[in-house]
Amino acid sequence: MNSHPNPIITSKELRNCLKSVVLLDVREIEEYEVSSIEGCILIPLGELQNRAESELNKESDIVIYCAHGVRSLYGVAILKGLGFKNLRSLEGGIAAWDQK
């Protein structure tokens, strides 16, 4: 698989491909306990560098989200640095997801 030309995905686009992607939540556990997207994997951003290679498949199509879409962009950068290629950030984070 090639990397996505646009590293951003909207809530609407995500809803259309939800079953074919790996959802990665990079928020803190306290935030996750308040709300999350069903089926996601939680790896807080501060732990991502150390946990990604053992918990995620580098070939997977991964959509990363956080509260508003800022930390998820850092998550994309971290995973790219580890050799992951199929990465997108949820535009507006879970706040945008919850609005729909």
C-alpha positions as CSV (number, residue, x, y, z in Angstrom):
1,M,0.0,0.0,0.0
2,N,1.1,3.5,-0.7
3,S,0.9,6.3,1.7
4,H,-2.2,8.5,1.5
5,P,-1.7,11.7,-0.5
6,N,-3.7,13.7,2.0
7,P,-2.9,12.9,5.6
8,I,-6.2,14.4,6.8
9,I,-9.5,12.6,6.9
10,T,-12.9,14.1,7.7
11,S,-15.5,12.6,10.0
12,K,-17.7,11.9,7.0
13,E,-14.9,10.2,5.1
14,L,-14.0,8.1,8.2
15,R,-17.6,6.9,8.6
16,N,-17.5,5.6,5.1
17,C,-14.4,3.5,5.7
18,L,-14.6,2.7,9.4
19,K,-14.5,-1.0,9.0
20,S,-11.4,-1.0,6.9
21,V,-9.1,1.1,9.0
22,V,-7.3,0.8,12.4
23,L,-8.4,3.7,14.7
24,L,-5.7,4.9,17.0
25,D,-6.6,7.2,19.9
26,V,-3.5,9.2,21.1
27,R,-5.3,11.0,24.0
28,E,-4.7,10.3,27.7
29,I,-6.6,7.5,29.4
30,E,-8.7,10.0,31.3
31,E,-10.0,11.5,28.0
32,Y,-10.5,8.1,26.6
33,E,-12.7,7.1,29.5
34,V,-15.0,10.0,28.8
35,S,-15.5,9.2,25.2
36,S,-14.0,7.2,22.4
37,I,-14.7,5.8,19.0
38,E,-15.8,2.2,19.2
39,G,-13.1,-0.3,18.2
40,C,-10.1,2.1,18.7
41,I,-6.7,1.3,20.1
42,L,-5.5,3.6,22.9
43,I,-1.9,4.5,22.9
44,P,-1.3,8.0,24.5
45,L,0.9,10.2,22.4
46,G,3.7,10.2,25.1
47,E,3.9,6.3,24.8
48,L,3.5,6.0,21.0
49,Q,7.2,6.0,20.2
50,N,7.8,3.0,22.5
51,R,4.7,1.0,21.9
52,A,3.8,1.5,18.2
53,E,6.0,-1.2,16.6
54,S,4.9,-3.9,19.0
55,E,1.2,-3.0,19.0
56,L,0.5,-1.8,15.4
57,N,1.0,-3.3,12.0
58,K,3.1,-1.1,9.7
59,E,1.0,-2.2,6.7
60,S,-2.4,-1.2,8.3
61,D,-4.4,1.8,7.1
62,I,-4.3,3.8,10.4
63,V,-6.4,6.8,11.3
64,I,-5.2,8.6,14.3
65,Y,-7.4,10.9,16.4
66,C,-7.2,13.0,19.5
67,A,-9.4,15.7,21.0
68,H,-9.3,18.3,18.3
69,G,-6.7,17.1,15.7
70,V,-3.4,18.6,16.9
71,R,-1.9,15.7,18.8
72,S,-2.9,13.3,16.1
73,L,-0.7,15.2,13.6
74,Y,2.2,14.6,16.0
75,G,1.2,11.0,16.1
76,V,1.4,10.8,12.3
77,A,4.9,12.3,12.4
78,I,6.0,9.8,15.0
79,L,4.7,6.8,13.1
80,K,6.2,8.1,9.8
81,G,9.5,8.2,11.6
82,L,9.1,4.6,12.6
83,G,8.4,3.5,9.0
84,F,4.6,3.5,9.0
85,K,3.1,4.7,5.7
86,N,-0.7,4.5,5.6
87,L,-1.5,7.2,8.1
88,R,-4.2,9.9,8.4
89,S,-5.3,12.3,11.1
90,L,-9.0,12.8,11.9
91,E,-9.7,16.4,11.1
92,G,-11.1,18.1,14.2
93,G,-10.5,15.0,16.4
94,I,-13.2,13.3,18.4
95,A,-14.9,16.7,18.9
96,A,-15.7,16.8,15.2
97,W,-16.7,13.1,15.3
98,D,-19.1,13.7,18.2
99,Q,-20.8,16.5,16.3
100,K,-22.1,14.3,13.5
